[in-house]
């Protein structure tokens, strides 16, 4: 195993930290800055909301003439007498809940690509509502750029100048909006980047860049050293690729913090590309496999939010990253692998590789008995069959924490759905030749048995949670375009903030 990089000698695109100056007016001198155009969120019946705004007669006539009804997503631009834009009215409809979930302000993400160039600010919103609307605007502004010389109608994949449409955010909300938007954008960039430019080494580099940004400690174990340091399953999954597998370890705690902080450990699945191994996927099933590192991207996004907010925790981020390839030394169906924890695992299917690399990483994490141990992975098709692309499957050994995550997800329009760690299915992981199999003995409850497999490598953590996410938005929504999405990162961050009582 050489660890040499496949593909072009010079990458077509390299990851960089998001520059949100094209989206937000941050750090502007409010006294000297140009007055932003106010954006008014208007629900139905429109007459009641508009009456409360005390519009001029000119404004009333204009909205009536243009037929503005405050339908969901409807935009009305009100000109001033000199022809400049004086106000924006955005319809939120008659519902109190945004689709698919969350407060109605999250619909405002649809404004990001609907407004003409200029400076804007949400008007007449309470601070918390403004924060939600501003975050939605930031998430909805995202474009994946760098691989096309000209853009398509939606700007997807376009290498184009930064937008001249910028949102002014109140000083009180700037930091909170920025850190979440940055984390999500960075994770989206990771997931959207093709495997030709994002292998295990580049995933590791992304974690290193995160560590450098926040003054965290970074280490990694690469290639044959994984065997020497007892990560045999990470090595087995990645050994067929010339791009060496890695175990990435990032540690952080706030400056001058005490030693008795709660321990939060995040573990991300970083399979840079998944062919399925010798149990080869069909061609159609490989088309989105650049996103099989979505768990690592989600964990990195969440880690950024935690560190940027300086939550009072001892944070550890572990990423098991490899490429599941096919070659003469690929691990095989029927092979028996020794795990870091000790028990042996029969390989029932080489396409169930994510749980193997996670198991070694979870065993390492569990050795420190963290208070919160969470794994993030694009793990099973069964979770997508059960819940579809919008709802990550959420498993937890702690009912109170699980309830908090579910509530938090609904409050920030980042939903998850709890599924059971049903003990009766654990027997389906039996093997006749090893301590366990990496797949169940039948077609049922695949997401649950995968979570139960991971749980076997956790015994010391106070609370264990596993999130089986899709990592991809199949069609545009107000909160983002089609493409990579670190679903659950915002939900878990909000839950941790609530859990630690720091919001």
Secondary structure as GFF3:
##gff-version 3
##sequence-region A 1 503
A	DSSP	three_ten_helix	20	22	.	.	.	ID=ss1
A	DSSP	beta_strand	24	25	.	.	.	ID=ss2
A	DSSP	beta_strand	37	43	.	.	.	ID=ss3
A	DSSP	alpha_helix	46	52	.	.	.	ID=ss4
A	DSSP	alpha_helix	57	66	.	.	.	ID=ss5
A	DSSP	beta_strand	75	79	.	.	.	ID=ss6
A	DSSP	beta_strand	85	93	.	.	.	ID=ss7
A	DSSP	three_ten_helix	104	111	.	.	.	ID=ss8
A	DSSP	beta_strand	118	122	.	.	.	ID=ss9
A	DSSP	alpha_helix	127	140	.	.	.	ID=ss10
A	DSSP	beta_strand	165	168	.	.	.	ID=ss11
A	DSSP	alpha_helix	171	192	.	.	.	ID=ss12
A	DSSP	alpha_helix	200	214	.	.	.	ID=ss13
A	DSSP	beta_strand	217	222	.	.	.	ID=ss14
A	DSSP	alpha_helix	225	228	.	.	.	ID=ss15
A	DSSP	alpha_helix	232	238	.	.	.	ID=ss16
A	DSSP	beta_strand	246	253	.	.	.	ID=ss17
A	DSSP	beta_strand	262	274	.	.	.	ID=ss18
A	DSSP	alpha_helix	283	286	.	.	.	ID=ss19
A	DSSP	three_ten_helix	289	293	.	.	.	ID=ss20
A	DSSP	alpha_helix	294	308	.	.	.	ID=ss21
A	DSSP	beta_strand	313	324	.	.	.	ID=ss22
A	DSSP	beta_strand	336	338	.	.	.	ID=ss23
A	DSSP	beta_strand	344	346	.	.	.	ID=ss24
A	DSSP	alpha_helix	354	366	.	.	.	ID=ss25
A	DSSP	beta_strand	372	377	.	.	.	ID=ss26
A	DSSP	alpha_helix	381	387	.	.	.	ID=ss27
A	DSSP	beta_strand	392	396	.	.	.	ID=ss28
A	DSSP	alpha_helix	399	411	.	.	.	ID=ss29
A	DSSP	beta_strand	416	418	.	.	.	ID=ss30
A	DSSP	three_ten_helix	423	429	.	.	.	ID=ss31
A	DSSP	beta_strand	436	437	.	.	.	ID=ss32
A	DSSP	alpha_helix	446	455	.	.	.	ID=ss33
A	DSSP	beta_strand	463	468	.	.	.	ID=ss34
A	DSSP	beta_strand	472	473	.	.	.	ID=ss35
A	DSSP	beta_strand	483	484	.	.	.	ID=ss36
A	DSSP	alpha_helix	489	499	.	.	.	ID=ss37
###
